[in-house]
Amino acid sequence: MRGMLDLPNELKVAEEFWDFLGGAGAYNDLLDIFERVGVELRGEIDDYFSKFNLK
């Protein structure tokens, strides 16, 4: 990627990306939201994926 992009200004990943879009702390807020929703909807998520043979 070096030489193709201005890495500090054109490539943002994970925390750097989400905090750039949503402001400081946005990445950690998203992680918290995903965790809470995942816990709340665990049964529905498990039911959905039980339809697939994941072995």
N, CA, C and O atoms as a printed pandas DataFrame, in Angstrom:
     atom_number atom_name residue_name chain_id  residue_number  x_coord  y_coord  z_coord
0              1         N          MET        A               1    0.811   -1.184    0.000
1              2        CA          MET        A               1    0.000    0.000    0.000
2              3         C          MET        A               1    0.865    1.262    0.000
3              4         O          MET        A               1    0.494    2.310   -0.528
4              5         N          ARG        A               2    2.025    1.104    0.616
5              6        CA          ARG        A               2    2.923    2.256    0.675
6              7         C          ARG        A               2    3.264    2.694   -0.741
7              8         O          ARG        A               2    3.580    1.858   -1.587
8              9         N          GLY        A               3    3.205    3.955   -1.001
9             10        CA          GLY        A               3    3.481    4.474   -2.329
10            11         C          GLY        A               3    2.217    4.638   -3.156
11            12         O          GLY        A               3    2.168    5.477   -4.056
12            13         N          MET        A               4    1.186    3.839   -2.859
13            14        CA          MET        A               4   -0.077    3.938   -3.583
14            15         C          MET        A               4   -1.039    4.896   -2.877
15            16         O          MET        A               4   -1.825    5.593   -3.520
16            17         N          LEU        A               5   -0.964    4.917   -1.557
17            18        CA          LEU        A               5   -1.854    5.758   -0.749
18            19         C          LEU        A               5   -1.042    6.601    0.222
19            20         O          LEU        A               5    0.070    6.241    0.609
20            21         N          ASP        A               6   -1.607    7.696    0.593
21            22        CA          ASP        A               6   -1.060    8.506    1.681
22            23         C          ASP        A               6   -1.634    7.886    2.956
23            24         O          ASP        A               6   -2.693    8.300    3.427
24            25         N          LEU        A               7   -0.937    6.900    3.511
25            26        CA          LEU        A               7   -1.485    6.075    4.585
26            27         C          LEU        A               7   -2.066    6.856    5.764
27            28         O          LEU        A               7   -3.165    6.518    6.205
28            29         N          PRO        A               8   -1.405    7.866    6.294
29            30        CA          PRO        A               8   -1.990    8.572    7.436
30            31         C          PRO        A               8   -3.290    9.313    7.111
31            32         O          PRO        A               8   -4.101    9.567    8.002
32            33         N          ASN        A               9   -3.485    9.658    5.843
33            34        CA          ASN        A               9   -4.642   10.465    5.472
34            35         C          ASN        A               9   -5.689    9.739    4.641
35            36         O          ASN        A               9   -6.820   10.213    4.532
36            37         N          GLU        A              10   -5.339    8.598    4.052
37            38        CA          GLU        A              10   -6.259    7.918    3.146
38            39         C          GLU        A              10   -6.660    6.517    3.582
39            40         O          GLU        A              10   -7.558    5.930    2.979
40            41         N          LEU        A              11   -6.034    5.969    4.592
41            42        CA          LEU        A              11   -6.370    4.617    5.019
42            43         C          LEU        A              11   -6.611    4.605    6.519
43            44         O          LEU        A              11   -5.701    4.837    7.314
44            45         N          LYS        A              12   -7.845    4.333    6.885
45            46        CA          LYS        A              12   -8.206    4.257    8.294
46            47         C          LYS        A              12   -8.917    2.929    8.510
47            48         O          LYS        A              12   -9.756    2.529    7.703
48            49         N          VAL        A              13   -8.580    2.249    9.600
49            50        CA          VAL        A              13   -9.121    0.928    9.873
50            51         C          VAL        A              13   -9.565    0.871   11.332
51            52         O          VAL        A              13   -8.945    1.475   12.207
52            53         N          ALA        A              14  -10.639    0.140   11.575
53            54        CA          ALA        A              14  -11.136   -0.146   12.915
54            55         C          ALA        A              14  -11.361    1.126   13.728
55            56         O          ALA        A              14  -12.104    2.008   13.296
56            57         N          GLU        A              15  -10.738    1.233   14.886
57            58        CA          GLU        A              15  -10.974    2.352   15.795
58            59         C          GLU        A              15  -10.715    3.696   15.123
59            60         O          GLU        A              15  -11.489    4.640   15.280
60            61         N          GLU        A              16   -9.626    3.771   14.379
61            62        CA          GLU        A              16   -9.288    5.029   13.725
62            63         C          GLU        A              16  -10.377    5.439   12.722
63            64         O          GLU        A              16  -10.725    6.615   12.621
64            65         N          PHE        A              17  -10.907    4.462   11.988
65            66        CA          PHE        A              17  -11.961    4.723   11.006
66            67         C          PHE        A              17  -13.242    5.218   11.673
67            68         O          PHE        A              17  -13.775    6.264   11.303
68            69         N          TRP        A              18  -13.739    4.455   12.668
69            70        CA          TRP        A              18  -15.012    4.801   13.295
70            71         C          TRP        A              18  -14.915    6.090   14.102
71            72         O          TRP        A              18  -15.867    6.871   14.121
72            73         N          ASP        A              19  -13.806    6.328   14.757
73            74        CA          ASP        A              19  -13.643    7.586   15.490
74            75         C          ASP        A              19  -13.533    8.767   14.527
75            76         O          ASP        A              19  -13.957    9.876   14.855
76            77         N          PHE        A              20  -12.970    8.535   13.349
77            78        CA          PHE        A              20  -12.923    9.581   12.330
78            79         C          PHE        A              20  -14.334    9.950   11.886
79            80         O          PHE        A              20  -14.656   11.128   11.737
80            81         N          LEU        A              21  -15.180    8.927   11.673
81            82        CA          LEU        A              21  -16.547    9.175   11.227
82            83         C          LEU        A              21  -17.436    9.734   12.325
83            84         O          LEU        A              21  -18.187   10.683   12.101
84            85         N          GLY        A              22  -17.352    9.143   13.516
85            86        CA          GLY        A              22  -18.304    9.467   14.567
86            87         C          GLY        A              22  -17.773   10.274   15.722
87            88         O          GLY        A              22  -18.520   10.597   16.646
88            89         N          GLY        A              23  -16.506   10.605   15.691
89            90        CA          GLY        A              23  -15.909   11.352   16.788
90            91         C          GLY        A              23  -15.255   10.430   17.800
91            92         O          GLY        A              23  -15.435    9.213   17.770
92            93         N          ALA        A              24  -14.501   11.031   18.686
93            94        CA          ALA        A              24  -13.753   10.261   19.690
94            95         C          ALA        A              24  -14.700    9.364   20.481
95            96         O          ALA        A              24  -15.734    9.815   20.973
96            97         N          GLY        A              25  -14.333    8.093   20.594
97            98        CA          GLY        A              25  -15.120    7.143   21.371
98            99         C          GLY        A              25  -16.178    6.399   20.575
99           100         O          GLY        A              25  -16.820    5.497   21.113
100          101         N          ALA        A              26  -16.381    6.751   19.307
101          102        CA          ALA        A              26  -17.417    6.111   18.495
102          103         C          ALA        A              26  -17.165    4.605   18.345
103          104         O          ALA        A              26  -18.106    3.812   18.391
104          105         N          TYR        A              27  -15.923    4.217   18.169
105          106        CA          TYR        A              27  -15.595    2.799   17.994
106          107         C          TYR        A              27  -15.978    1.998   19.231
107          108         O          TYR        A              27  -16.598    0.940   19.123
108          109         N          ASN        A              28  -15.612    2.497   20.397
109          110        CA          ASN        A              28  -15.954    1.786   21.631
110          111         C          ASN        A              28  -17.454    1.771   21.866
111          112         O          ASN        A              28  -17.983    0.792   22.392
112          113         N          ASP        A              29  -18.150    2.836   21.488
113          114        CA          ASP        A              29  -19.615    2.860   21.591
114          115         C          ASP        A              29  -20.225    1.788   20.700
115          116         O          ASP        A              29  -21.142    1.082   21.118
116          117         N          LEU        A              30  -19.722    1.661   19.471
117          118        CA          LEU        A              30  -20.225    0.633   18.561
118          119         C          LEU        A              30  -19.995   -0.770   19.104
119          120         O          LEU        A              30  -20.882   -1.620   19.032
120          121         N          LEU        A              31  -18.813   -1.013   19.645
121          122        CA          LEU        A              31  -18.541   -2.333   20.224
122          123         C          LEU        A              31  -19.508   -2.639   21.349
123          124         O          LEU        A              31  -20.004   -3.761   21.455
124          125         N          ASP        A              32  -19.781   -1.653   22.189
125          126        CA          ASP        A              32  -20.711   -1.832   23.307
126          127         C          ASP        A              32  -22.121   -2.122   22.801
127          128         O          ASP        A              32  -22.801   -3.004   23.325
128          129         N          ILE        A              33  -22.561   -1.385   21.788
129          130        CA          ILE        A              33  -23.894   -1.595   21.219
130          131         C          ILE        A              33  -24.017   -2.987   20.625
131          132         O          ILE        A              33  -25.004   -3.680   20.872
132          133         N          PHE        A              34  -23.032   -3.404   19.847
133          134        CA          PHE        A              34  -23.070   -4.735   19.241
134          135         C          PHE        A              34  -23.106   -5.822   20.314
135          136         O          PHE        A              34  -23.816   -6.815   20.160
136          137         N          GLU        A              35  -22.361   -5.649   21.381
137          138        CA          GLU        A              35  -22.364   -6.640   22.452
138          139         C          GLU        A              35  -23.732   -6.712   23.122
139          140         O          GLU        A              35  -24.257   -7.805   23.334
140          141         N          ARG        A              36  -24.320   -5.556   23.461
141          142        CA          ARG        A              36  -25.620   -5.545   24.131
142          143         C          ARG        A              36  -26.719   -6.134   23.256
143          144         O          ARG        A              36  -27.555   -6.898   23.737
144          145         N          VAL        A              37  -26.721   -5.782   21.972
145          146        CA          VAL        A              37  -27.729   -6.316   21.056
146          147         C          VAL        A              37  -27.518   -7.814   20.866
147          148         O          VAL        A              37  -28.483   -8.576   20.812
148          149         N          GLY        A              38  -26.267   -8.236   20.765
149          150        CA          GLY        A              38  -25.967   -9.665   20.620
150          151         C          GLY        A              38  -26.464  -10.471   21.798
151          152         O          GLY        A              38  -27.008  -11.560   21.618
152          153         N          VAL        A              39  -26.286   -9.954   23.001
153          154        CA          VAL        A              39  -26.767  -10.648   24.202
154          155         C          VAL        A              39  -28.296  -10.698   24.187
155          156         O          VAL        A              39  -28.895  -11.733   24.477
156          157         N          GLU        A              40  -28.909   -9.582   23.850
157          158        CA          GLU        A              40  -30.377   -9.499   23.850
158          159         C          GLU        A              40  -31.004  -10.415   22.801
159          160         O          GLU        A              40  -32.053  -11.012   23.043
160          161         N          LEU        A              41  -30.367  -10.525   21.645
161          162        CA          LEU        A              41  -30.940  -11.299   20.536
162          163         C          LEU        A              41  -30.284  -12.663   20.355
163          164         O          LEU        A              41  -30.440  -13.287   19.306
164          165         N          ARG        A              42  -29.562  -13.129   21.352
165          166        CA          ARG        A              42  -28.818  -14.380   21.247
166          167         C          ARG        A              42  -29.678  -15.545   20.771
167          168         O          ARG        A              42  -29.260  -16.308   19.900
168          169         N          GLY        A              43  -30.871  -15.686   21.331
169          170        CA          GLY        A              43  -31.764  -16.775   20.933
170          171         C          GLY        A              43  -32.134  -16.717   19.466
171          172         O          GLY        A              43  -32.089  -17.733   18.773
172          173         N          GLU        A              44  -32.498  -15.543   18.985
173          174        CA          GLU        A              44  -32.857  -15.381   17.574
174          175         C          GLU        A              44  -31.665  -15.641   16.667
175          176         O          GLU        A              44  -31.804  -16.262   15.613
176          177         N          ILE        A              45  -30.508  -15.173   17.071
177          178        CA          ILE        A              45  -29.294  -15.386   16.273
178          179         C          ILE        A              45  -28.972  -16.879   16.195
179          180         O          ILE        A              45  -28.673  -17.399   15.120
180          181         N          ASP        A              46  -29.037  -17.564   17.343
181          182        CA          ASP        A              46  -28.772  -19.003   17.366
182          183         C          ASP        A              46  -29.781  -19.762   16.512
183          184         O          ASP        A              46  -29.405  -20.678   15.780
184          185         N          ASP        A              47  -31.068  -19.389   16.597
185          186        CA          ASP        A              47  -32.103  -20.049   15.791
186          187         C          ASP        A              47  -31.815  -19.869   14.306
187          188         O          ASP        A              47  -31.921  -20.820   13.532
188          189         N          TYR        A              48  -31.458  -18.673   13.912
189          190        CA          TYR        A              48  -31.171  -18.410   12.509
190          191         C          TYR        A              48  -30.023  -19.274   12.004
191          192         O          TYR        A              48  -30.136  -19.902   10.951
192          193         N          PHE        A              49  -28.929  -19.311   12.740
193          194        CA          PHE        A              49  -27.745  -20.042   12.280
194          195         C          PHE        A              49  -27.895  -21.558   12.433
195          196         O          PHE        A              49  -27.139  -22.318   11.828
196          197         N          SER        A              50  -28.845  -21.993   13.221
197          198        CA          SER        A              50  -29.063  -23.444   13.347
198          199         C          SER        A              50  -29.593  -24.053   12.067
199          200         O          SER        A              50  -29.555  -25.273   11.907
200          201         N          LYS        A              51  -30.090  -23.228   11.143
201          202        CA          LYS        A              51  -30.602  -23.692    9.866
202          203         C          LYS        A              51  -29.492  -24.137    8.926
203          204         O          LYS        A              51  -29.745  -24.835    7.945
204          205         N          PHE        A              52  -28.279  -23.738    9.222
205          206        CA          PHE        A              52  -27.151  -24.021    8.340
206          207         C          PHE        A              52  -26.299  -25.132    8.936
207          208         O          PHE        A              52  -26.097  -25.201   10.149
208          209         N          ASN        A              53  -25.810  -25.988    8.069
209          210        CA          ASN        A              53  -24.896  -27.045    8.504
210          211         C          ASN        A              53  -23.496  -26.453    8.529
211          212         O          ASN        A              53  -22.846  -26.349    7.488
212          213         N          LEU        A              54  -23.030  -26.067    9.704
213          214        CA          LEU        A              54  -21.747  -25.375    9.822
214          215         C          LEU        A              54  -20.628  -26.307   10.264
215          216         O          LEU        A              54  -19.661  -25.859   10.881
216          217         N          LYS        A              55  -20.742  -27.568    9.965
217          218        CA          LYS        A              55  -19.705  -28.518   10.390
218          219         C          LYS        A              55  -18.659  -28.684    9.340
219          220         O          LYS        A              55  -17.711  -29.446    9.528
